[in-house]
Structure formats: C-alpha cells, structure tokens
Amino acid sequence: MSELLVGLSRLRLPDFSLIEQRFQAPAIGDPAAALRAALADPGIRARLPPGSRVALAIGSRGIAELQLLVATLVAELKRLGMTVVIVPAMGSHGGATAEGQREVLARLGIEERTVGAPVVSSMATTVVAHLERDPLTGSYRRAPAGGDALPVHLDAAAAAADAVIPVVRVKPHTGFRGRYESGICKMLSIGLGKHAGCSRYHREGYERFAELIPAAGEAVLGSGTIACAIAVVENANDAIAHLEAVASERIMAREPELLELSRRLMPRLLLPRIDVLVIEEFGKDISGVGMDPNITGRGEGGRPAGFDGPLIRRIVVLGLTEQTHGNATGLGMADIISERVLAAIDRRVTATNVLTSGSLAGGRIPLALPSDDEAILAAASCVPGVPFGEVTMVRIKNTLALGRIAVSANLLGEVSRTPGCVPLGPFTGRFDAPAH
C-alpha cells in the first residue's frame, strides 16, 4: 500500500522532555469543610427551611472534587431536615435525552449510590418568563408571552422543588466574552433550560450571549426557585481555589467578580510559539468544545477576543475522554486526529449538541490517521515553511491539566528563557511521573 504522505514512514518522533509550568495556584485544602462552612451562613440557611424539597442542579463539566461536593451537600441538607434530589442541568448534552443525561452524571460519579440522593432526569420544562430583544441597544428585557417573545425554560423537576441549588464552576466561556460567561447565569438559563431552552437561546447566536445569558439568568432568579448557588473557581492545577455559597439576590453582582478571579487563575501555555500541539484527551468534561479555546486560541468563532497565548500552527487530538460519552463537539478545531478518536465518536450525540448550539464548525471531522504517531508526524510534516527537523512540538494531557507538559528537544532552549517553565527530565509517557 502506498504511503499517505511520501516519506512519512521514514520519519521518527523527536525526544520529549517533561517540564513543569508554574502558576499562581491558591487551593482549598478541605473542600468539604469549606462547603459546610458556606452553608452555615445564616443568610443561606434562612433560604433552606427544614422540610424543604431541594433540587441540586449538576452540569456535565468535570468540576474538581465534584462527587465529594455533591455528596457533602446532600448529607448536610439531609442533616438539616431536607429532602434532596439531583437534576441534570446540561442543556442538550447526553444526546438531549433523559437517560443520556443520567448517564453523563453517572460517568462523573453522580448517582444515588455515590452521593446519597436520587437523580430525577427529564427533558420536560416549565416556561417561567419571556424575553424580547431591543433592536437598538441589543439588550433583552422581560416581555409578555406570544409573538416573537423568547421563552425562558426551567427544568420541570427543579421548578417543582421548594428550592434549587446549582453547583457551578465559574470560568471564561469558549465562544463569547461578557460580564457573565460560563457560570451561574449560564447554568440557570442554558443548563436548566434543557434541550428546549438551550436550542432556542443558541439560535440567537453567540454574538448575543453577552446580553442574553444574564437576562435569562435573571429571569430564572425572578421565578423565586433559586435559593443560592455553590460557585467554584479552580486554579491552574485543576484544583478548587475558591468556593462559596452565593445567595440568589447576590448572584448578578457576584458572578462577574468570580469570573475575573477565574480569568486570573487560569492556566495557559507559557511558551510563545508552538508548531504542533498534541492533545492526548478531548471531551465535554474538559471544555464545552472539548479543548478550551482560551488555551489553544482556536474557537468556533475564530481567535478568542483578548487571547494572548502562543501561536499554534497545528493541533492533533489523540483520544476522547470516557466521560464525554462520544460527544466530539468542537473537534473541528483540530487539524488531525487518530483513528481511535474517529471510532469513539457518537455521531448522533455529537450532531444533537452541534445542531443545538448552531455552531456547525464544531461538528467538522478532521483528517484521521491510523496511529497516534502517524497523526503527530503528519501534522509536523504540514507546518508551512518549517522543515520537519525544526518543527517544535508540545504534548499535553488536556487543556485543563497544564501544570506538566512535554516538549520536543528543540524547545529546551526556549524553556530555559521562559519564566515559570522548569525542566524535569525525559518524558516517559506519563505527565504525573516523578521528577528526576
């Protein structure tokens, strides 16, 4: 059989070295204790009277210590005399089916046997408000039902509860910029809006999300069902840096502050230029588009506003996470993938998510090569103007785990000149390997 690319079989991967990227990374030593302390606040406790039926809204993101946080929250609420259920708050994820969303939570360790509360999964919603857009200012405001008014959906099980507590990671969004991005308002509107709300909001387009998301979130808050939100901010090492219970009336003021904290603590690739970035795992549990554009510089709408990371010429994806359940939304931002990625894609689940988002670029499938090595070598052979032997390569586990990365030998000089980068020794295929 002829080669896919002339000479590809004669090429070999360079030696890689493990390096550590050091970031400002404050961390909470005991997240469960921090959560119990947050719930002990009298203002929060007053919103959760004994005998209440409380719905915990849990999304599809792999928040650090998620199972521990949910189990602690369930146990504490039960201790205070409340009944607790869990509702998936993930828009159209899980193939936009009740069972699919239940499975997404199970893959994140969230099921009754592990956290102590049943999962009530349904795609049914209740419309709690309507919005209309002012064509002159672009802002959204409450409106009467009918006509072109945009309905604000709320998960029916959540709407039937006495109180709802979303458990949310606040961070920059992958597709738009605003005072409210990926956080509390987004979970209230898109996550708890289920497939009906999610698909309707996305038809407005990402360019309107900076105005739409807070307006829809505020409309859900106006329904009186949200007691508080458990807001988590992670550090650059994918650990919890900050956790607080935000009372419902403080959410609109507090969320932008938490977003700015998250932006300051985000990891990044410190090297100024990377010809080939190799990403070992890709998935919805890592980022809404599988690999975070705030790290790669590649989003569904192009280069994210304000991106100041490295110029990356080619991106290779080698695998999907188990937790993504075959959802490969965003894979179109890569240049080359391995055939094992291609084989792992659930086309229906991916298509449902992509069509709901309205961003079709995320549904494109890159060129697939038979093996991991061939995929990397092919990408390195297709960097315009750079001979193969001079191509610089960086290998990462995923776009959340950037504390340790691997670099090709020809980058070690740049590593020595880059503040925050410390060489650890040869890369043996493990990012968690002890330093030599």
Residue pairs with C-beta under 8 A, 6 or more apart in sequence:
3 9
4 369
4 374
4 378
5 378
5 381
7 381
8 374
8 377
8 378
8 381
11 377
11 380
11 381
11 388
12 377
13 373
13 376
13 377
14 393
14 408
14 409
14 410
15 408
15 409
15 426
16 393
16 395
16 406
16 407
16 408
16 409
16 426
16 427
17 406
17 407
17 409
17 412
17 415
17 423
17 424
17 425
17 426
17 427
18 404
18 405
18 406
18 423
18 424
18 425
18 426
18 427
18 428
18 431
18 433
18 435
19 404
19 405
19 406
19 407
19 415
19 421
19 422
19 423
19 424
20 403
20 404
20 421
20 422
20 424
20 435
21 236
21 267
21 269
21 270
21 402
21 403
21 404
21 405
21 420
21 421
22 403
22 420
22 421
22 422
23 235
23 236
23 237
23 265
23 267
23 268
23 403
23 420
24 235
24 236
24 264
24 265
25 235
25 236
25 237
25 239
25 241
25 265
26 235
26 241
26 242
26 265
27 235
27 237
27 239
27 240
27 241
28 34
28 239
28 240
28 241
28 242
28 243
31 64
31 65
31 68
31 69
31 72
31 240
31 243
32 68
32 69
32 72
34 240
34 243
35 69
35 72
35 73
35 76
35 230
35 243
35 245
36 72
36 76
38 44
38 230
38 243
38 244
38 245
39 45
39 48
39 73
39 76
39 77
39 245
41 245
43 247
44 227
44 228
44 245
44 247
45 80
47 163
47 227
47 228
47 247
47 248
48 54
48 77
48 80
48 82
48 163
48 227
50 80
50 81
50 82
51 81
51 82
52 82
52 83
52 161
52 162
52 163
53 82
53 83
53 84
53 85
53 160
53 161
53 162
53 163
54 77
54 82
54 83
54 84
54 85
54 161
54 162
54 163
54 164
54 165
54 227
55 84
55 85
55 86
55 87
55 120
55 155
55 157
55 158
55 161
55 163
55 164
55 165
56 70
56 73
56 74
56 84
56 85
56 86
56 87
56 117
56 164
56 165
56 166
56 167
57 87
57 88
57 89
57 155
57 158
57 164
57 165
57 166
57 167
57 187
57 191
57 192
58 66
58 70
58 86
58 87
58 88
58 89
58 105
58 108
58 110
58 167
59 88
59 89
59 90
59 166
59 167
59 168
59 187
59 191
60 88
60 90
60 93
60 94
60 101
60 104
60 105
60 108
60 284
60 285
61 169
61 284
61 285
61 288
62 108
62 285
62 286
62 323
62 400
63 69
63 167
63 169
63 232
63 234
64 232
64 234
64 238
64 239
64 240
65 240
66 108
66 109
66 110
66 167
67 108
67 109
67 110
67 114
67 115
69 167
69 230
69 232
69 243
70 86
70 110
70 115
70 117
70 167
71 114
71 115
71 116
73 84
73 165
73 167
73 230
74 84
74 86
74 115
74 116
74 117
75 116
77 84
78 84
78 116
84 116
84 117
85 117
85 118
85 119
85 120
85 157
85 161
86 105
86 110
86 115
86 117
86 118
86 119
86 120
87 119
87 120
87 121
87 155
87 157
87 158
87 164
87 192
88 94
88 101
88 102
88 104
88 105
88 119
88 121
88 155
89 155
89 158
89 166
89 187
89 191
89 192
90 101
90 104
90 191
91 190
91 191
91 193
91 194
91 195
91 197
91 198
91 356
92 194
92 195
92 198
92 199
92 352
92 353
92 356
92 357
93 100
93 101
93 104
93 284
93 327
93 353
94 100
94 101
94 102
94 103
94 104
94 325
94 349
95 346
95 348
95 349
95 352
96 123
96 195
96 352
96 356
97 123
98 121
98 122
98 123
99 121
100 325
100 349
101 121
101 123
102 111
102 119
102 121
103 325
104 323
104 325
105 111
105 119
105 121
107 285
107 322
107 323
107 325
108 285
108 323
109 115
110 119
111 119
112 118
112 119
120 157
122 155
122 156
122 157
123 194
123 195
123 196
124 155
124 156
124 157
124 194
125 153
125 154
125 155
125 156
125 159
125 193
125 194
125 196
125 197
126 153
126 154
126 155
126 156
126 159
127 145
127 151
127 152
127 153
127 154
128 152
128 153
128 154
128 159
128 219
128 220
128 222
128 223
128 225
129 142
129 151
129 152
129 219
129 220
129 222
129 223
130 142
130 143
130 144
130 145
130 149
130 150
130 151
130 152
131 140
131 141
131 142
131 143
131 149
131 150
131 152
131 212
131 215
131 216
131 219
132 140
132 141
132 143
132 148
132 149
132 150
133 139
133 140
133 150
133 204
133 208
133 211
133 212
134 140
134 141
138 208
138 211
139 211
139 215
140 150
140 211
140 212
140 215
140 216
141 215
142 219
142 222
143 149
143 150
145 151
150 200
150 201
150 204
151 196
151 197
151 200
152 189
152 193
152 197
152 216
152 219
152 220
153 192
153 193
153 194
153 196
153 197
153 200
154 192
154 193
154 197
154 220
154 223
154 225
155 192
155 193
155 194
158 164
158 192
158 225
159 223
159 225
161 225
163 225
163 226
163 227
164 192
164 225
164 226
164 227
165 226
165 227
165 228
165 229
165 230
166 184
166 187
166 188
166 191
166 192
166 226
166 229
166 230
167 229
167 230
167 232
168 183
168 184
168 187
168 229
168 230
168 231
168 232
169 182
169 183
169 232
169 233
169 234
170 182
170 183
170 184
170 231
170 232
170 233
170 255
170 258
170 259
170 261
170 262
171 181
171 182
171 183
171 233
171 234
171 259
171 262
171 263
171 266
172 181
172 182
172 259
172 262
172 263
172 266
172 294
173 181
173 182
173 186
173 209
173 288
174 182
174 287
174 288
174 289
174 292
174 293
174 294
174 299
174 300
174 304
174 330
175 206
175 209
175 288
175 289
175 293
175 299
175 300
175 301
175 359
176 206
176 207
176 209
176 210
176 301
177 210
177 304
177 305
177 306
178 209
178 210
178 211
178 213
178 214
179 210
179 214
179 255
179 256
179 259
180 186
180 210
180 213
180 214
180 217
180 255
180 256
180 259
181 213
181 259
182 288
183 231
183 255
183 258
183 259
184 217
184 229
184 231
184 246
184 251
184 255
185 213
185 214
185 216
185 217
185 218
185 251
185 252
185 255
186 213
186 217
187 229
188 216
188 217
188 220
188 221
188 226
189 197
189 201
189 212
189 213
189 216
189 217
189 219
189 220
190 197
190 198
190 201
190 213
190 216
191 198
192 220
193 200
193 201
193 216
195 356
197 216
198 356
199 355
199 356
201 209
201 212
201 213
201 216
202 356
202 357
202 358
202 359
203 358
204 212
205 358
206 300
206 301
206 359
214 252
217 251
217 252
218 252
220 226
221 248
221 251
221 252
226 248
226 251
227 247
227 248
228 245
228 246
228 247
228 248
229 245
229 246
229 248
229 251
230 243
230 244
230 245
230 246
231 242
231 243
231 244
231 245
231 246
231 254
231 255
231 258
232 240
232 242
232 243
233 240
233 241
233 242
233 243
233 258
233 261
233 262
233 265
234 240
234 241
234 262
234 265
235 241
235 265
236 265
236 266
236 267
236 268
236 402
236 403
237 267
237 403
238 267
238 400
238 401
238 403
241 261
241 265
242 258
242 261
246 254
246 255
266 294
267 295
267 400
267 402
267 403
268 294
268 295
268 309
268 402
269 277
269 295
269 309
269 310
269 312
269 394
269 396
269 402
269 405
270 418
270 419
270 420
270 421
271 310
271 394
271 407
271 411
271 414
271 415
271 418
271 421
272 310
272 311
272 414
272 418
273 310
273 311
273 392
274 310
274 311
274 312
274 313
274 392
274 393
274 394
275 312
275 313
275 314
275 380
275 383
275 386
275 391
275 392
275 393
276 313
276 314
276 315
276 316
276 376
276 379
276 380
276 383
276 391
276 392
276 393
276 394
277 296
277 312
277 314
277 315
277 316
277 393
277 394
277 395
277 396
278 316
278 318
278 376
278 379
278 393
278 394
278 395
278 396
279 291
279 315
279 316
279 317
279 318
279 334
279 396
279 398
279 399
280 318
280 319
280 395
280 396
280 397
280 398
281 318
281 319
281 320
281 321
281 397
281 398
282 290
282 291
282 317
282 319
282 320
282 321
282 324
282 328
282 330
282 331
282 334
282 341
282 398
283 290
283 320
283 321
283 323
283 324
283 327
283 398
284 290
284 323
284 324
284 325
284 327
284 329
284 353
285 321
285 323
285 324
286 292
286 321
286 324
286 398
286 399
286 400
287 293
287 330
287 399
287 400
288 329
288 330
289 299
289 300
289 329
289 330
289 333
289 362
290 317
290 324
290 328
290 329
290 330
290 331
290 333
291 315
291 317
291 330
291 333
291 334
291 398
291 399
292 399
292 400
293 299
293 300
293 304
293 307
293 333
294 304
294 307
294 309
295 309
295 399
295 402
296 309
296 312
296 315
296 333
296 399
297 303
297 304
297 307
297 309
297 310
297 311
297 312
298 312
298 315
298 333
299 333
300 330
300 333
300 357
300 359
300 361
300 362
301 359
313 383
313 384
313 386
314 335
314 336
314 379
314 380
314 382
314 383
315 333
315 334
315 335
315 336
315 379
316 334
316 335
316 336
316 337
316 338
316 375
316 376
316 379
317 331
317 334
317 336
317 337
317 338
317 341
317 366
318 337
318 338
318 340
318 341
318 372
318 375
319 338
319 340
319 341
319 344
320 326
320 328
320 341
320 344
320 345
321 398
325 346
325 349
326 344
326 345
326 346
326 349
326 350
327 346
327 349
327 350
327 353
328 341
328 344
328 345
328 346
328 350
328 365
329 350
329 353
329 354
329 357
329 362
329 363
330 362
331 337
331 341
331 345
331 350
331 362
331 363
331 364
331 365
331 366
332 361
332 362
332 363
332 364
332 365
332 366
333 361
333 362
334 366
335 366
335 367
335 379
335 382
336 366
336 367
336 368
336 369
336 375
336 378
336 379
337 365
337 366
337 367
337 368
337 369
337 375
338 368
338 369
338 370
338 371
338 372
338 374
338 375
339 368
339 369
339 370
339 371
340 372
341 368
342 365
342 368
345 365
350 363
351 363
354 360
354 362
354 363
355 363
367 378
368 375
369 375
369 378
376 393
380 388
380 391
380 393
381 388
383 391
390 410
391 408
392 407
392 408
392 410
392 411
392 414
393 407
393 408
393 411
394 405
394 406
394 407
394 408
394 411
395 405
395 406
395 407
395 427
396 402
396 405
396 406
396 431
397 431
401 431
404 424
404 431
404 432
405 431
406 427
406 431
407 415
412 423
415 421
415 423
416 423
424 435
424 436
425 435
425 436
426 436
427 433
